[in-house]
Amino acid sequence: MYRKTRLFCLPILLAAALTAPVLAERADRDKPVNLESDRMSADDAKKTSVFEGRVVLTQGTMVIRADRLTVKQDDKGFQFGTAVGNLASFRQKRDGLAEYIEGEAERIEYDGRADRVEFFNRAHLRRDCGDDVVGNYISYDAKTEQFSVQSAKGTVAGKDERVRAIIMPKNPQAQSEKKPCTPLVFKPAAASPRQ
């Protein structure tokens, strides 16, 4: 039977860290965190919580869905989260803009110390206005709002695994017909991430 897990202690505070700076609507940080899952376990001594089974985390405009969500906190108070699934996903309104970012991957990792979100395996990010980025690995730096995208090496199941991006035109006529978008900023891919 499906059970709702609603907690108002350390695990929720840790889970909230996964949502805070990710392309974030700043007001989301002050909203309550609601979490549903089939199972939950917490180790307060290790500052780790694990949520399993149809996990749905919401906080303001942020929604994360995963099969499993693990949240940890280090000794300095920085939080780190890993959402996994087939596929794990998130959706959130961008701060000060009338647009949403949506993403999915087999694994999504959040690093609170670096203010970075990484998407591993079948990574996909898109915005309401039609911009779309696909790769095997996508890194998003929340401080600089820059993306880094890498493809898988070679081919997978006979399919070429190159980075693919669709960037919609930003001319005034197109903007009057569609929602306005701010430009995507890409940076060169760093060294190959850990897979």
HUCOR-V90893 format. One record per run of one state. SS is the DSSP state (H for helix, E for strand, L for the rest). FROM is the first residue (numbers start at 1). LEN is the number of residues. If there is no record, write none. Layout:
SS_FROM_LEN ; SS_FROM_LEN
This chain:
L_1_9 ; H_10_8 ; L_18_8 ; H_26_5 ; L_31_3 ; E_34_3 ; L_37_2 ; E_39_5 ; L_44_4 ; E_48_12 ; L_60_2 ; E_62_12 ; L_74_5 ; E_79_15 ; L_94_6 ; E_100_12 ; L_112_4 ; E_116_12 ; L_128_4 ; E_132_10 ; L_142_4 ; E_146_5 ; L_151_4 ; E_155_2 ; L_157_2 ; E_159_2 ; L_161_3 ; E_164_3 ; L_167_5 ; H_172_6 ; L_178_8 ; E_186_1 ; L_187_9
